[in-house]
Amino acid sequence: MKIQFTILLISILTFGNSYSQKAGSATISIHETRVEYLENPEGIDIPHPRFSWILKGEGRNRFQSAYQIIVTSSLEKFIKNEVDIWDSGKVNSNDTNQIEYDGIPLKSDSKYYWKVKIWDESGGISEWSAPAHWSMGLLNFSNWKGLFIGHDVGYNKADKYDSLYLPPARYLRKSFKLNKKIKKATAYTTALGLYELRLNGNKVGEDYFLPGWTDYNKRLYYQTFDITDKLHEGENVIGAIVADGWYAGYIGYALLVRLDKVREFYGVNPSFMGQIHLEYEDGSTEIIASDKSWKSNEGAIREADIIMGETYDARLENSGWDAPNFDDSEWKSPKIYTYPNGKLEAHPGTKVKNVEQLKPIEITEPSPGTYVFNLGKNIAGIAELKVKGNKGTKVQLRFGEILKSDGHIQTENLRKARATDTYILNGNSEETWQPKFTYHGFQYVEVTGYPGIPNLDAITGLVLSSIETNASTFNSSNAMNNTLFKNIKTTQSANFFEIPTDCPQRDERLGWTGDAQIYMRSATYNSDVAAFMTKFLVDLDDAQRWYGAYPNFAPFPYSRPNQYAPAWMDVGIIIPYNMYKVYNDTRALDFMYEGMQKFMRFQEDASTDYLRPGGGNNWGDWLAVNEETSHDFIGAAFYGYDAKLMAEMAEALGKTEDAAKYRNLFENIKKAFAKKYILENGQTTEDTQTTYALALYFDLYPDGLAKKGAARLAEKIEKNGYKFTTGFLGTKHVMLALSKYGYNDISYKIFQQTEYPSWGYSVENGSTSIWERWNSYTKDDSENSDLNAKMNSFSHYAFGSVAEWMFQHAVGIDTEDSGYRNIIIKPAITKEMDFIEGSYKSINGTIASSWNWKGNNLLMNIKIPVNTKAKVTIPTSKEANIKEGNKSLNKHSSIKVLDSNENETILEIGSGVYTFSIKM
């Protein structure tokens, strides 16, 4: 079957190339065709999916003038260009993303093939894009034939506060025979809990922690797998391993604070549901669904909990249980469970995968028989164990982010998270094991009970994440700042794990909304998070309180009063806005709009004279240093910012009356805010770094006083030795506000600071990730009190929000409107650094910007992707001092001078690579 598909694919490529060569020979080529932000997705359930692609081409000022998309129902029709589903025709547009399918209704359990060609600026026609496809999932409830099945492992009799209840995983299997040749086979699977799908002895797919975390009372995600090439004639076996997961296991800090419920927030017994759709070559079809005919049992996984860890007893393996020729006569009939209240939907995001494997860089033995493996950086994931020894030998793995002074791992900050994995050997030669249903935040793995002396191969770190942090590059003349950038990406990877968690190590791992909104724009620079955040927006919408507030985290399994806070609940405005700003995604706005309006009404009801108080469970400027900003100031400031963003989003949706309403609301908030919080000399009434940063960045200053406010912020920073007094909320906005008003040198001094509190302080003390606290650890005092605090995470991305400033100002890449079609290149050039270079892969392609000093001359290198243009700010008023490629500007007909003032010259350029030299 694979051979047949390969032949067809070669035919498609050959035909497509010959067809396009007849049509014309353009140098623009089409890359990275995607549907709903995903490459060749299986099992989506969106009636009008969106297409996107990226263009590449030599030369300058290249753009797309038109496109054509065709969609077919089969490979055969695709090869022959027999369009039976949709032909967009030639569409005169430069759009390359957010293009909605507009053909005949799409069908359940169907695969579609598509390609696109474009016309360039001269009317030349590109080659067809490489073949791409997507499949539709099960769109109607009537399509589902499976039952939710599980295995009875008994009841929870443990004292909920004093002992853990960690039931074994459940194993399910079904043997079936195929007597005819298969044309297509598709598996649709899900679970209340976590599951791993097995087929003929192997794992199906590369994903972990399926089906993902949702509010199971509102929705449950399913996955789609093309298993055509994994089946054979004769006996086949489909299997599933099921564990508690987020559905029935321990979640967050419930045990720590002794909530009435500490686990089983959504349900008690995990269960699996799935079905295989078979289409035979003779045209007949069959569905093999989960039902009473399956068999169930326990197995080697004796404990499995996301937070607490996993225990595997290899002596209890049912070898070959998921493959043909296995005797399951001793297995039981599965228990049937009722369907959940939540509706079944296809997972809309990016799922957890193994994105990197790490070999230890050293092993130490702090005490006899205790070995500590150092993986070199602080990750989220699991450890794979290789071991050889006697049957019944028990090897225990514990995990830590840092070491104590005696060389043992630090675990106090894990609080109630046991974070321990145990493997019991079966004694058959070398054994390799990795857990399936738990993960940890760690740099160090402590191994005890290991038979003999382990070598470096005994442990491999598997980095797990829902994202790839490959969207950007950053390099500068400051080595500490380069390390900081690596640490930011490492921490984002560790915490973008199905949801944007606050931390991966302790008993928390919740989708804290304040952290997520503060970091959102930084996240988009480091990674393509469009699909990931699409899923999280569903979580936010599901978690919104009936009265309008968004809670402190999402999903929201706890029932507690006042679970909202200013700057946390504003996530429901800020993340959708950034989805629009970065990805030009108006569908995200449309999905969230009703909830956003409800939230704005909630704020309006709570406000007095347009000022929202700091009510709820207010966290303030979390972890600020030496200065405290009032909760009311924070509440009022974010209310104004929300109104400002709502006006822009309403305009993008064509809701002009709403846009006018929110613009008017913003102006009224701004006046009331200034009256209460801003003095006539430009100082704020509270005079903290955070108050200036928020008021300036949110445009809440009266126009005539903003410069005075910025000057006061700069003065406070300078008097404090170019160090922060800010916490989660203020830190991100300080440098953005300073650079907005021209204080770039001060921003760079903060950026390069190595004294406490600063990013450099953690780097100087050996960090490989971003810490929750500025002073979480010091090399000289590894037993300090802060280190042992219960609230101490060494993998917490909130302070990594400086990445936003790094790219918007230091590198100088931003978007003027939405979606990086009209790009801004405006680096904050300073003598505080010798050079900075960076790139960002936007939804329209890679943008690059660099600057460096050559004596008194400045060099700027810029790359603008095809089908976009950019406004470039050059820091000189003298056009005669600017050359591009050794030519004066007046000799470049394609470069326009838009403006020139006493400080700068603004140019407009199209796509291409540019080298500017400026005599300063």
Secondary structure, 3 states (H helix, E strand, C coil): CHHHHHHHHHHHHHHHHHHHHHHCCCCCEEEEEEECCECCCCCECCCCCEEEEEEECCCCCCCEEEEEEEEECCHHHHHHCCCCCEECCCECCCCCCCEECCCCCCCCCEEEEEEEEEEECCCCECCCCCCEEEEECCCCHHHCCCCEEECCCCCCCCCCCCCCCCCCCEEEEEEEEECCCEEEEEEEEEEECEEEEEECCEECCCCECECCCCCCCCEEEEEEEECHHHCCCEEEEEEEEEECHHHHCECCCCCCCCCCCCECCCCCCCEEEEEEEEEECCCCEEEEECCCCCEEECCCEEEEECCCEEEEEHHHCCCCCCCCCCCCCCCECCEEECCCCCEEEECCCCCEEEEEEECCCEEEEEECCEEEEEEEEEEEEEEEEEECCCCCCEEEEEEECCECCCCCECCHHHCCCCCEEEEECCCCCCEEECCCCCCEEEEEEEEECCCCCCCHHHEEEEEEECCCCCCEEEEECCHHHHHHHHHHHHHHHHHECCCECCCCCCCCCCCEHHHHHHHHHHHHHHCCCHHHHHHHHHHHHHHCCCCCCCCCECCCCCCCCCCCCCCCCCHHHHHHHHHHHHHCCHHHHHHHHHHHHHHHHHHHHHCECCECCCCCCCCCCCCCCCCCCCHHHHHHHHHHHHHHHHHHHHHHCCCHHHHHHHHHHHHHHHHHHHHHHECCCCCECCCCHHHHHHHHHCCCCCCCCHHHHHHHHHHHHHHCCCCCCCCHHHHHHHHHHHHHCCCHHHHHHHHCCCCCCCHHHHHHCCCCCCCCCCCCCCCCCCCCCCCCCCCCCCCCHHHHHHHHHHHHHHHCEEECCCCCCEEEECCCCCCCCCEEEEEEEECCEEEEEEEEEECCEEEEEEEECCCCEEEEEECCCCHHHEEECCEEHHHCCCCEEEEECCCCEEEEECCEEEEEEEEC
